[in-house]
Amino acid sequence: MDHLVKKGTLRRAESYEAWLNYCATRSRSTFEGARIEVVNLGNNRFRPKTMHVESYSLWLHPNMVDFDRPVSVTTDGVAAEYVCEPSLLTALESFKRRHDWGLIYYASISVDVNHH
């Protein structure tokens, strides 16, 4: 997620676990907070764990992966392999997201959590 705009009143979480499971109520609808934790296992392997996430993008840098080999992503126990190539367009998109030359990523993988 690049940014979040929240309207309404803010509630302070009573504990770290409550903060992790935060949900916002607006009108009659409740929106549960989303969370993703990704572990880079090395050797082109990643292990994301999600909560209330339908899809996400994993942005990659040459220091993180070998682009000559497939990237293995095991999301919530479901494994998938992706072939990705670095591109100038993706690098420019990553700069546009953060406006920080130190955070340039050369490729990204889009993962649909429900259908991968």
Phi, psi and omega per residue, in radians:
M1 nan 2.270 -3.138
D2 -1.426 -0.683 3.099
H3 -2.786 2.830 -3.132
L4 -2.360 2.242 3.053
V5 -1.916 2.091 -3.095
K6 -2.055 2.324 3.074
K7 -1.948 2.724 3.139
G8 1.831 -2.961 -3.100
T9 -1.526 2.554 3.089
L10 -1.637 2.392 3.064
R11 -1.949 2.408 3.117
R12 -1.450 2.297 3.123
A13 -1.248 2.429 -3.119
E14 -1.404 -0.374 -3.140
S15 -2.615 2.949 3.098
Y16 -1.088 -0.729 3.122
E17 -1.110 -0.694 3.094
A18 -1.118 -0.661 3.096
W19 -1.125 -0.733 3.128
L20 -1.110 -0.572 -3.102
N21 -1.752 0.373 -3.080
Y22 -0.949 2.441 2.998
C23 -2.374 2.580 -3.135
A24 -1.902 2.411 3.107
T25 -1.928 2.243 3.108
R26 -2.361 2.180 -3.070
S27 0.998 -2.167 -3.126
R28 -1.789 0.038 -3.082
S29 -1.800 2.564 3.054
T30 -2.008 2.283 3.123
F31 -1.993 2.073 -3.137
E32 -1.403 2.467 3.126
G33 -1.181 2.481 3.134
A34 -1.701 2.634 3.141
R35 -2.583 2.494 3.020
I36 -2.477 2.333 3.063
E37 -2.163 2.169 -3.087
V38 -2.047 2.267 3.059
V39 -1.877 2.181 3.034
N40 -1.504 1.865 -3.088
L41 -1.425 -0.070 -3.075
G42 1.411 2.991 3.099
N43 0.981 0.683 3.112
N44 1.110 0.539 -3.130
R45 -2.159 2.356 3.114
F46 -2.276 2.552 3.122
R47 -2.247 1.586 3.054
P48 -1.449 2.495 3.013
K49 -2.127 2.200 -3.035
T50 -2.063 2.805 3.017
M51 -2.534 2.109 -3.132
H52 1.045 0.670 3.132
V53 -2.054 2.258 3.093
E54 -1.624 -0.648 3.129
S55 -2.729 2.808 3.107
Y56 -2.728 2.896 3.056
S57 -2.043 2.363 3.085
L58 -1.881 1.968 -3.097
W59 -1.572 2.366 -2.981
L60 -2.136 2.544 3.130
H61 -2.191 2.643 3.134
P62 -1.018 -0.429 3.070
N63 -1.303 -0.237 -3.117
M64 -1.687 -0.620 -3.035
V65 -2.449 2.826 2.977
D66 -1.719 1.903 -3.067
F67 -1.181 -0.177 3.098
D68 -1.428 -0.106 -3.131
R69 -2.160 2.739 3.082
P70 -1.125 2.662 3.097
V71 -1.815 2.179 -3.132
S72 -1.691 2.170 -3.139
V73 -2.175 2.065 3.118
T74 -1.915 1.699 -3.085
T75 -1.666 2.071 3.124
D76 0.899 0.668 3.091
G77 1.528 -0.085 -3.139
V78 -1.809 2.067 -3.060
A79 -1.590 2.541 3.048
A80 -2.633 2.632 3.087
E81 -1.999 2.502 -3.107
Y82 -2.289 2.474 3.008
V83 -1.859 2.186 -3.139
C84 -2.384 2.605 3.132
E85 -2.128 2.472 3.074
P86 -1.183 2.545 3.102
S87 -2.528 2.618 3.103
L88 -1.121 -0.687 3.139
L89 -1.054 -0.771 3.117
T90 -1.132 -0.703 3.111
A91 -1.065 -0.740 3.119
L92 -1.186 -0.640 3.071
E93 -1.114 -0.673 3.135
S94 -1.173 -0.624 3.065
F95 -1.147 -0.723 -3.134
K96 -1.058 -0.592 -3.132
R97 -1.183 -0.696 -2.986
R98 -2.021 -0.324 -3.073
H99 0.941 0.751 -3.133
D100 -2.429 1.977 -3.118
W101 -1.119 -0.339 3.113
G102 -1.389 -0.165 -3.116
L103 -2.053 0.813 3.133
I104 -1.557 2.200 3.079
Y105 -1.976 2.436 -2.971
Y106 -1.596 -0.306 -3.108
A107 -2.693 2.819 3.054
S108 -2.509 2.684 3.097
I109 -2.085 2.266 3.058
S110 -1.739 2.209 -3.082
V111 -2.088 2.199 3.021
D112 -1.647 1.881 -3.027
V113 -1.070 -0.652 -3.094
N114 -1.349 -0.360 -3.030
H115 -2.241 0.295 3.138
H116 -1.556 nan nan
